[in-house]
Amino acid sequence: MHDRVAELAGLRAELAICENGPRESRRDKTGEVQAEIDRVRGELETEAEKHEERAEKLAADGQDVPAAQAAVVARDIREALKGDEPAAESPKRGGKRTATAAKPPAST
């Protein structure tokens, strides 16, 4: 699981470089990198589902600790997958901003 999560993080970074980097030649690779991200996301989704099913089965059998461990692994995978989703709009914070620019040094 950790290998795929690390691979997903690396692919996200590579995609950012392809989209925003200084080299125009890297922009051609955006589709390939996105395809790899989709592949890894699919593998992680499948793994999370397996852990969730295992957690439910273990909980039904009365094995609470292994069920909780499987649920934690599934939750960790789901958290790693959230990195590709756009963040929800955060409420605007209004506040008093009192910072001022530094005064220039006195000339002698």
Phi and psi in degrees as a GROMACS rama.xvg file:
@    title "Ramachandran Plot"
@    xaxis  label "Phi"
@    yaxis  label "Psi"
@TYPE xy
-64.0614  -32.4587  HIS-2
-63.4552  -44.0435  ASP-3
-70.4819  -35.412  ARG-4
-65.0308  -42.2954  VAL-5
-66.0568  -39.0621  ALA-6
-62.8481  -41.2685  GLU-7
-62.9616  -42.1071  LEU-8
-63.1644  -41.6349  ALA-9
-64.6449  -40.3431  GLY-10
-66.9085  -36.5928  LEU-11
-62.5074  -42.2877  ARG-12
-64.7884  -41.5678  ALA-13
-64.0212  -39.0828  GLU-14
-63.6118  -40.6305  LEU-15
-62.6734  -39.0276  ALA-16
-66.6392  -41.5841  ILE-17
-62.2766  -40.9782  CYS-18
-79.5988  -34.6137  GLU-19
-119.822  -3.41949  ASN-20
-72.8496  169.092  GLY-21
-74.9579  -20.3245  PRO-22
-88.6268  122.113  ARG-23
-67.3417  -29.8282  GLU-24
-65.3734  -24.7479  SER-25
-75.7678  -19.8649  ARG-26
-65.0971  -24.0979  ARG-27
-66.9099  -26.9096  ASP-28
-85.0361  -1.7925  LYS-29
-57.9414  -43.9002  THR-30
-63.4382  -40.6889  GLY-31
-65.2462  -42.6895  GLU-32
-66.361  -40.7069  VAL-33
-63.7049  -36.4156  GLN-34
-63.5497  -40.348  ALA-35
-66.6974  -39.0813  GLU-36
-61.9208  -42.951  ILE-37
-62.6769  -39.134  ASP-38
-63.1768  -48.3492  ARG-39
-66.0957  -40.3357  VAL-40
-59.9675  -41.046  ARG-41
-62.6402  -42.5515  GLY-42
-63.283  -41.9514  GLU-43
-68.8735  -37.0211  LEU-44
-60.0251  -46.1046  GLU-45
-61.7941  -43.0082  THR-46
-65.1114  -40.6873  GLU-47
-63.7026  -42.0652  ALA-48
-61.5843  -41.5611  GLU-49
-61.7543  -42.2535  LYS-50
-67.956  -36.8765  HIS-51
-66.249  -41.9318  GLU-52
-63.8807  -41.2388  GLU-53
-63.6662  -40.7042  ARG-54
-62.6904  -42.0225  ALA-55
-64.3041  -42.3117  GLU-56
-65.2461  -43.8576  LYS-57
-65.6714  -39.0047  LEU-58
-64.9042  -38.5483  ALA-59
-66.0685  -29.6518  ALA-60
-84.652  -1.63089  ASP-61
85.437  11.7974  GLY-62
-96.8919  83.2341  GLN-63
-68.5887  -41.242  ASP-64
-67.166  -51.2398  VAL-65
-62.0888  -31.991  PRO-66
-65.7511  -42.096  ALA-67
-65.6068  -38.4689  ALA-68
-63.8828  -43.1115  GLN-69
-65.5411  -38.2755  ALA-70
-65.5412  -37.372  ALA-71
-66.0237  -41.9894  VAL-72
-62.4307  -44.1652  VAL-73
-61.931  -42.083  ALA-74
-64.846  -40.1549  ARG-75
-61.8604  -41.2067  ASP-76
-64.2058  -44.485  ILE-77
-61.5688  -38.6267  ARG-78
-64.2107  -40.0491  GLU-79
-65.8107  -32.7406  ALA-80
-74.4735  -21.078  LEU-81
-69.0641  -15.9656  LYS-82
-61.8882  -23.9936  GLY-83
-86.6523  -16.6068  ASP-84
-82.8387  144.914  GLU-85
-65.203  140.781  PRO-86
-70.1025  147.825  ALA-87
-69.0592  149.685  ALA-88
-62.1149  126.481  GLU-89
-90.2829  146.424  SER-90
-64.8958  144.767  PRO-91
-69.8383  134.934  LYS-92
-97.4211  122.352  ARG-93
-102.649  135.628  GLY-94
-162.815  167.792  GLY-95
-82.4691  127.533  LYS-96
-112.84  114.989  ARG-97
-112.78  5.0971  THR-98
-66.5338  138.107  ALA-99
-124.195  159.01  THR-100
-70.3554  151.819  ALA-101
-67.3371  145.606  ALA-102
-74.8491  144.943  LYS-103
-70.0456  152.402  PRO-104
-65.5501  146.571  PRO-105
-70.7649  135.131  ALA-106
-86.7222  143.692  SER-107
